[in-house]
Amino acid sequence: MKTQNLKQLFKASALALIISSSMSAFANPTDQVIAIVGKSAILKSDLDQGVAEAQHQIQAQKKEVPPRNVLEAQILNQLIIHHAQLEQVKRYAIQADEKSLNEAVLKVANQSGSKSLEAFQQKLDSVSPGTYENLRARIADDLLIQRLRQQQVMSRIKISDQDVDNFLKSPEGQAAVGGQVHVLHMRVSGSASAEELNKTAAEIKTALQNSNDVKALEKKFSTASIKVDGADMGTRSLSDIPDELAARVSVINPGQTTELITVKDGVHVLKLLERKTNDKKALVPQYNTRHILIKTSEVVTPENAKQIIDSIYNRIQSGGDFATLASTYSNDPGSARDGGSLGWVAPGMMVPEFDKTMQNATVGKVSQPFETQFGWHILQVTDTRQQDMTAEYQKRMARQILGERQFEAELDSWLRELRTSTYVEIKGITPP
């Protein structure tokens, strides 16, 4: 891809540049359309803003800025791909929920020193009215594109059971999912820009090559706007480390550090000191559960459903047979045929209200009626056990590692195909 050399540049735009671009500082009454992408247009002001951001970041990295025409061609190609993805977002009707969007905007707000969305909005709009909404729209677009990529790219990644088995039999697989690791963990967070946080994290990564003194590194790299937290995590199972971090640690050798890992709470770097075999089993509690469900419908109001489930509960309390009543009245056909039995259920398999009631139930006792999104339930836990899920955990971990390996390559391939298949008409600039 021609824009590969700018790929990393666009992954972590500095906060100041994101905000400035949201102000549409380059827009003017005589703005020119320079490209048509599907049903959307790229304006000259979009290109000028993208070039300004790129120049600023390249200069900040003390690198030579390419000639204007080369930079324009590369930025235009980035904008075309961006718009092509947004066209796909519309095609597949992908939407960002308010909670995720608010969390993403709040993260940017915190980086700028604002503790709430309200304070952030006031801060931005005091500089230029409408800046907050423009920034929010830009972040929303980024979230939608992330979801599109997950949806489209993950569907292209094919990992067979044989692939998983082969990986688990390999030395790397044995170490990744069946071992213990001794890890040093550094996290960089704070109110500084994303660019500054990544720069500091990169410096820490380099320092870790010659030092294991996490407290000294904490002190050296922490500033008023950058918080560095270091910890010797000791020797622990990979299953005890968050998946996003464990997957990165599993593919490096002792003495090596991971690449920078950017997640919600900051930028992480880990150094692997030692790897050991692990005999620890992944034991998961399970509950042998049966239930009766009464759904609401056009003819059964929520009040009627509650009355029916109360009646069934009272009959069971008076000696009625749970299995017989489930087979007769339950609106869950899959379990009703088997006397309401759901078999062995692990935490997290059911909706939260059901899950909480199940885990708090006394074995053999029928629960009070409770409501979920599906209707009104009563349940009974007839037995509990600790199930060895080690094999299932190992396979899940293996799939994650194999999938992460393939994702970037599949993403590049998908983007090239998308660029080729998207209608693009370029006006007034040499095509990239």
Secondary structure, DSSP 8 states (H G I E B T S, - for coil): -TTGGGHHHHHS--HHHHHHHHTTTT--TT--EEEEETTEEEEHHHHHHHHHHHHHHHHHTT-----HHHHHHHHHHHHHHHHHHHHHHHHTT----HHHHHHHHHHHHHHTT-SSHHHHHHHHHHHSTTHHHHHHHHHHHHHHHHHHHHHHHHTT----HHHHHHHHHSHHHHHHHHEEEEEEEEEEEESS-HHHHHHHHHHHHHHTTT---HHHHHHHH--SSEEEEEEEEEEEEGGGS-HHHHHHHTTS-TT-B---EEETTEEEEEEEEEEEE-----EEEEEEEEEEEE---SSS-HHHHHHHHHHHHHHHHTT--HHHHHHHH-S-HHHHTTTTEEEEE-TTSS-HHHHHHHHH--TT-B---EEETTEEEEEEEEEEEEEE-HHHHHHHHHHHHHHHHHHHHHHHHHHHHHHHHS-EEE-SS---
